[in-house]
């Protein structure tokens, strides 16, 4: 699970064509990274496929920053490992 954040960074950077250097913990998805609602849904699908997890709408709606994305993916991956 230690290599999870670099993989999330790689997926977001590649899928949304965002410079990985812009992906710092407090980077806001909408304001700083210009991720709109459609891109957020597409990104969720990419993350679900890559990590074999489910990211329910109600949990995704609480995500505001890059760190929130990493934390959500980390929690979901940990829950599937048990």
N, C-alpha and C positions, 0 to 999 in steps of 0.2 A: 504493500500500500504506500510505501515511501515514494515510489516513482509515479504516483497518481497525478500529482500536480503538473509535472512536465508533460504528461500525456494529455491532460485537459488543455494546457497551454497550446500544445501542438495542434490539437483538434480545432480549438477556437480560432487560432491564427490561420490555419489552412482553410477551414470552412468559410470563415467570414472575411478572409483576406485582411487581417489585422496584424500589424507589426507586433511580434511577441513582446517587445520592450514596453509596449503600452499596457500590457496585462500585468498590472501590479495589484496587490490585494484590495486597495480602496478605489480602484477604477470603477466608476459607475457605468453600468451597461448602456443605458440610454444616453446620458449626458456626455460621457467621456469617450465611449466606444461606438456611439451611433448605432446601437443595435435596436431595431424596431421590433414590434410584436411578432411579425412574420419571421424575421430572422431568429428571434428567440425561440419560437416553436421549432423551426428547422434545426437549430442548434441542439435543442432538447432531444430531438429524434436522433441526431448524430451521437450524442453522449449516451443515450439509451442503448443504441446498437453497439457502440464501442465497449461499453462496460457491462452490457447485459443486465441492465437495471430498468426500473420504471420510475419516471419523474412525473408524478401526478400534478395536474393543473394547479391545485390549491397550494402545493409546495413551491412550484415554479413561480407562482405569482408573488411570493415573498422574497424572491431573489432580486437584489438590487446592485450588487457589486461582483467583481470577478471572484473575490474571496468567498462570497455567498455561493457562487456556482461550485467552486472547489469543495467547499464544506458540504453542500448538498450531495454531490457525487460521492464524496468520501463516506458520508453516513449511509447512503444507499448501498455502496459496495460492501461496507462493513456488515450491514444487515443481511446481505445475501451470503456472506461468508459463514454466518452462524448456523 
